């Protein structure tokens, strides 16, 4: 029978097969806390809080408190935790946040290596987001994909029987649908996901780039960027509702489920909610990979991960919990509860049964192959995050859609990037 201290230092391989018993109350904390941004999939949060946390407490005697932060508020909460060096021992991270909070996150390379050996290897593209100076600063559990969500019935009524494979064909389809009273609705406002989810891939697919991989050369002012901007202006004017200029991430969901739009870029949450609350809409909703442009097809990388905070009073206990959580017995059930909303970065889940019940979610798994971090091919950095936070790329496209010249919007965005990256 394992003691509490033995449990805290047990390896992943031992943990998988050990019959672990509750430990004495003298060598481990009575409770630990995990904070994450609320998932759009309530069942995912509920499974963690009501099932997994309960199981762990029964197993170890350690209560796991779960704090759910409102959508869009996690970065502010994490900043407070890091600055005050107090609060939850384990925190959820998104995008490239490990680069922003490097000094506040513990090196978890040993855990990542063990997990990768057992359930991996890890997908290569996740390394840019969580490995800082050759050290894993967070453990990813999945990608929140951003794909095309559309009404199959309305597309067919317009004579479009297959979702268009490239941007120009999607524009043509959008014209037809708008004439029939079913416009598109792609976010161009200051949200946090559904704007970046299609604008970065659009830029990349035309060959445009913000910054070179060395992080020292701004590349935005190019013919390729200009072509992407010109397309976006036409796409907005000829297919969309004008309201999208002020939309945030909730607006396109509401518009789609309110049958105001026929196509948008979103995570799988629209279909998840439709299946629960709007079954007739769910029957005629489907997903597709982003259209390709002259230079290929791309998607945005939005990894969700756990980080161990340096202020955690018992890091061994926190590590033990993470080992347990990322064991297949727990991780498999937890991911399944999320209805494929999170595409795992571990190859053991590429053909997992979680994908079988609803084939319409499969494009989210497929999109991992062509997903890149915001600012790609530039290096993950504070500057990259600042560019995203200041909506440099979003505003470039949105201003063009609103009528400003292509030359001016690119010049403004280029100037902003040079200031952010401190390039003369």
GISUL-V481056 format. One record per residue. RES is the residue in one letter. PHI is phi in radians with two decimals (none if undefined). Layout:
# GISUL-V481056
res: <RES	RES>
phi: <PHI	PHI>
This chain:
# GISUL-V481056
res: <X	X	X	X	X	X	X	X	X	X	X	X	X	X	X	X	X	X	X	X	X	X	X	X	X	X	X	X	X	X	X	X	X	X	X	X	X	X	X	X	X	X	X	X	X	X	X	X	X	X	X	X	X	X	X	X	X	X	X	X	X	X	X	X	X	X	X	X	X	X	X	X	X	X	X	X	X	X	X	X	X	X	X	X	X	X	X	X	X	X	X	X	X	X	X	X	X	X	X	X	X	X	X	X	X	X	X	X	X	X	X	X	X	X	X	X	X	X	X	X	X	X	X	X	X	X	X	X	X	X	X	X	X	X	X	X	X	X	X	X	X	X	X	X	X	X	X	X	X	X	X	X	X	X	X	X	X	X	X	X	X	X	X	X	X	X	X	X	X	X	X	X	X	X	X	X	X	X	X	X	X	X	X	X	X	X	X	X	X	X	X	X	X	X	X	X	X	X	X	X	X	X	X	X	X	X	X	X	X	X	X	X	X	X	X	X	X	X	X	X	X	X	X	X	X	X	X	X	X	X	X	X	X	X	X	X	X	X	X	X	X	X	X	X	X	X	X	X	X	X	X	X	X	X	X	X	X	X	X	X	X	X	X	X	X	X	X	X	X	X	X	X	X	X	X	X	X	X	X	X	X	X	X	X	X	X	X	X	X	X	X	X	X	X	X	X	X	X	X	X	X	X	X	X	X	X	X	X	X	X	X	X	X	X	X	X	X	X	X	X	X	X	X	X	X	X	X	X	X	X	X	X	X	X	X	X	X	X	X	X	X	X	X	X	X	X	X	X	X	X	X	X	X	X	X	X	X	X	X	X	X	X	X	X	X	X	X	X	X	X	X	X	X	X	X	X	X	X	X	X	X	X	X	X	X	X	X	X	X	X	X	X	X	X	X	X	X	X	X	X	X	X	X	X	X	X	X	X	X	X	X	X	X	X	X	X	X	X	X	X	X	X	X	X>
phi: <none	-1.36	-1.47	-1.09	-1.16	-1.11	-1.12	-1.14	-1.93	-1.19	-1.41	-1.06	-1.13	-1.21	-1.04	-1.09	-1.97	-1.38	-1.63	-1.50	-1.98	-0.99	-1.93	-1.12	-1.52	-1.73	-2.12	-2.63	-1.18	-1.33	-2.68	-2.40	-2.15	-2.15	-2.07	-2.56	-1.23	-0.97	-1.44	-1.15	-1.81	-1.01	-1.07	-1.16	-1.14	-1.09	-1.13	-1.15	-1.26	-1.71	-1.86	-1.17	-1.07	-1.14	-1.07	-1.17	-1.13	-1.12	-1.30	-2.11	1.48	-1.72	-1.40	-1.81	-1.53	-1.99	-1.91	-1.76	-1.65	-1.03	-1.00	1.61	-1.84	-1.21	-1.10	-1.13	-1.11	-1.16	-1.06	-1.11	-1.05	-1.16	-1.25	-1.54	0.92	-2.67	1.97	-0.96	-1.33	-2.18	-2.23	-1.34	-2.22	-2.27	0.83	-1.88	-1.00	-0.95	-1.28	-1.36	-2.06	-0.88	-1.26	-1.77	-1.89	-1.37	-1.18	-2.04	-1.05	-1.10	-1.14	-1.06	-1.14	-1.14	-1.12	-1.10	-1.14	-1.48	-2.10	-1.82	-1.30	-1.28	-1.11	-1.04	-1.21	-1.32	-1.07	-1.06	-1.44	-2.11	-1.71	-1.99	0.89	1.20	-2.14	-1.25	-1.89	-2.86	-1.95	-1.28	-2.03	3.10	-1.78	-1.63	-1.27	-2.16	-2.23	-1.43	-2.02	-2.57	-1.62	-1.13	-1.18	-1.24	-1.07	-1.13	-1.07	-1.53	1.54	-1.83	-1.59	-2.36	-1.09	-0.98	-1.56	-2.32	-1.11	-1.13	-1.21	-1.19	-1.04	-1.08	-1.14	-1.09	-1.05	-1.10	-1.20	-1.15	-1.09	-1.56	1.52	-2.20	-1.20	-1.48	-2.61	-1.89	-1.08	-2.20	-1.71	-1.69	-1.49	-2.25	-2.49	-1.31	-1.44	-1.07	-1.06	-2.09	-1.35	-1.11	-1.03	-1.09	-1.01	-1.10	-1.20	-1.68	1.67	-1.36	-2.50	-1.38	-2.48	-1.28	-1.14	-1.45	1.27	-2.07	-2.30	-1.37	-1.93	-1.09	-1.34	-2.59	-1.10	-1.13	-1.09	-1.05	-1.17	-1.15	-1.13	-1.07	-1.13	-1.03	-1.07	-1.15	-1.05	-1.16	-1.18	-1.69	-2.24	-1.97	-1.27	-1.17	-1.04	-1.08	-1.11	-1.95	-1.27	-2.03	-1.16	-1.42	-1.16	-1.22	-1.08	-1.11	-1.16	-1.17	-1.26	-1.54	1.04	-1.66	-2.32	-1.86	-2.77	-2.72	-1.94	-2.82	-1.33	-1.33	-1.07	-1.07	-1.20	-1.03	-1.19	-1.08	-1.09	-1.47	-1.97	-2.34	-1.03	-1.22	-1.21	-1.02	-1.08	-2.04	-1.96	-2.53	-2.15	-2.53	-1.03	-1.04	-1.07	-1.63	-1.99	-1.03	-1.99	2.11	-2.06	-2.42	-2.46	-1.55	-1.71	-2.28	-1.29	-1.85	-2.48	-1.97	-2.12	-1.67	-1.37	-1.17	-1.43	-0.97	-1.17	-2.28	-1.18	-1.11	-1.16	-1.16	-1.09	-1.08	-1.14	-1.12	-1.01	-1.12	-1.10	-1.58	-1.34	-0.99	-1.04	-1.59	-1.09	-1.06	-1.17	-1.15	-1.08	-1.10	-1.12	-1.48	0.94	1.15	-1.12	-1.90	-1.53	-1.13	-1.63	-1.78	-1.15	-1.09	-1.76	-1.06	-2.13	-1.27	-1.01	-1.03	-1.49	-1.32	-1.08	-2.35	-1.09	-1.20	-1.53	-1.00	-1.02	-1.20	-1.21	-1.08	-1.18	-0.99	-1.12	-2.11	-1.65	-2.34	-1.22	-0.88	1.52	-0.95	-1.55	-1.10	-1.29	-1.04	-2.96	-1.05	-1.09	-1.05	-1.15	-1.12	-1.05	-1.17	-1.10	-1.61	0.97	-1.01	-1.25	-1.02	-1.17	-1.03	-1.23	-1.13	-1.12	-1.14	-1.09	-1.39	2.14	-1.26	-1.20	-1.04	-1.05	-1.19	-1.19	-1.22	-1.10	-1.12	-1.14	-1.10	-1.08	-1.08	-1.11	-1.11	-1.18	-1.12	-1.53	0.99	-1.99	-1.37>
